[in-house]
Protein backbone atom coordinates (compact mmCIF):
# COMPACT_ATOMS: atom_id res chain seq x y z
CA UNK A 1 0.00 0.00 0.00
CA UNK A 2 1.24 3.48 -0.87
CA UNK A 3 0.50 6.67 0.98
CA UNK A 4 0.25 10.06 -0.64
CA UNK A 5 0.20 13.29 1.34
CA UNK A 6 -0.41 16.75 -0.09
CA UNK A 7 0.59 19.53 2.28
CA UNK A 8 -0.49 23.07 1.60
CA UNK A 9 -0.35 26.00 3.98
CA UNK A 10 -2.92 28.46 2.73
CA UNK A 11 -2.34 28.07 -1.00
CA UNK A 12 -5.81 27.97 -2.51
CA UNK A 13 -4.78 26.95 -6.03
CA UNK A 14 -2.30 24.11 -5.65
CA UNK A 15 -4.34 22.04 -3.18
CA UNK A 16 -7.43 21.77 -5.43
CA UNK A 17 -5.18 21.16 -8.44
CA UNK A 18 -3.27 18.38 -6.64
CA UNK A 19 -6.55 16.79 -5.52
CA UNK A 20 -7.94 16.94 -9.06
CA UNK A 21 -4.84 15.41 -10.65
CA UNK A 22 -4.61 12.70 -7.98
CA UNK A 23 -8.31 11.84 -8.24
CA UNK A 24 -8.04 11.58 -12.02
CA UNK A 25 -4.98 9.32 -11.79
CA UNK A 26 -6.56 7.16 -9.06
CA UNK A 27 -9.71 6.64 -11.12
CA UNK A 28 -7.67 5.59 -14.15
CA UNK A 29 -5.46 3.26 -12.08
CA UNK A 30 -8.42 1.65 -10.29
CA UNK A 31 -10.09 0.61 -13.55
CA UNK A 32 -13.51 1.54 -12.22
CA UNK A 33 -13.05 0.33 -8.63
CA UNK A 34 -12.95 3.86 -7.28
CA UNK A 35 -15.99 5.94 -8.16
CA UNK A 36 -15.17 9.00 -6.11
CA UNK A 37 -12.13 9.88 -4.07
CA UNK A 38 -12.21 13.09 -2.15
CA UNK A 39 -10.53 13.63 1.18
CA UNK A 40 -10.41 17.07 2.69
CA UNK A 41 -8.62 17.79 5.94
CA UNK A 42 -9.08 21.54 6.36
CA UNK A 43 -5.53 22.05 7.67
CA UNK A 44 -4.49 25.63 8.18
C-alpha positions as a Python dict, from the first residue, in 0.01 Angstrom:
ca = {
    (1, 'X'): (0, 0, 0),
    (2, 'X'): (124, 348, -87),
    (3, 'X'): (50, 667, 98),
    (4, 'X'): (25, 1006, -64),
    (5, 'X'): (20, 1329, 134),
    (6, 'X'): (-41, 1675, -9),
    (7, 'X'): (59, 1953, 228),
    (8, 'X'): (-49, 2307, 160),
    (9, 'X'): (-35, 2600, 398),
    (10, 'X'): (-292, 2846, 273),
    (11, 'X'): (-234, 2807, -100),
    (12, 'X'): (-581, 2797, -251),
    (13, 'X'): (-478, 2695, -603),
    (14, 'X'): (-230, 2411, -565),
    (15, 'X'): (-434, 2204, -318),
    (16, 'X'): (-743, 2177, -543),
    (17, 'X'): (-518, 2116, -844),
    (18, 'X'): (-327, 1838, -664),
    (19, 'X'): (-655, 1679, -552),
    (20, 'X'): (-794, 1694, -906),
    (21, 'X'): (-484, 1541, -1065),
    (22, 'X'): (-461, 1270, -798),
    (23, 'X'): (-831, 1184, -824),
    (24, 'X'): (-804, 1158, -1202),
    (25, 'X'): (-498, 932, -1179),
    (26, 'X'): (-656, 716, -906),
    (27, 'X'): (-971, 664, -1112),
    (28, 'X'): (-767, 559, -1415),
    (29, 'X'): (-546, 326, -1208),
    (30, 'X'): (-842, 165, -1029),
    (31, 'X'): (-1009, 61, -1355),
    (32, 'X'): (-1351, 154, -1222),
    (33, 'X'): (-1305, 33, -863),
    (34, 'X'): (-1295, 386, -728),
    (35, 'X'): (-1599, 594, -816),
    (36, 'X'): (-1517, 900, -611),
    (37, 'X'): (-1213, 988, -407),
    (38, 'X'): (-1221, 1309, -215),
    (39, 'X'): (-1053, 1363, 118),
    (40, 'X'): (-1041, 1707, 269),
    (41, 'X'): (-862, 1779, 594),
    (42, 'X'): (-908, 2154, 636),
    (43, 'X'): (-553, 2205, 767),
    (44, 'X'): (-449, 2563, 818),
}
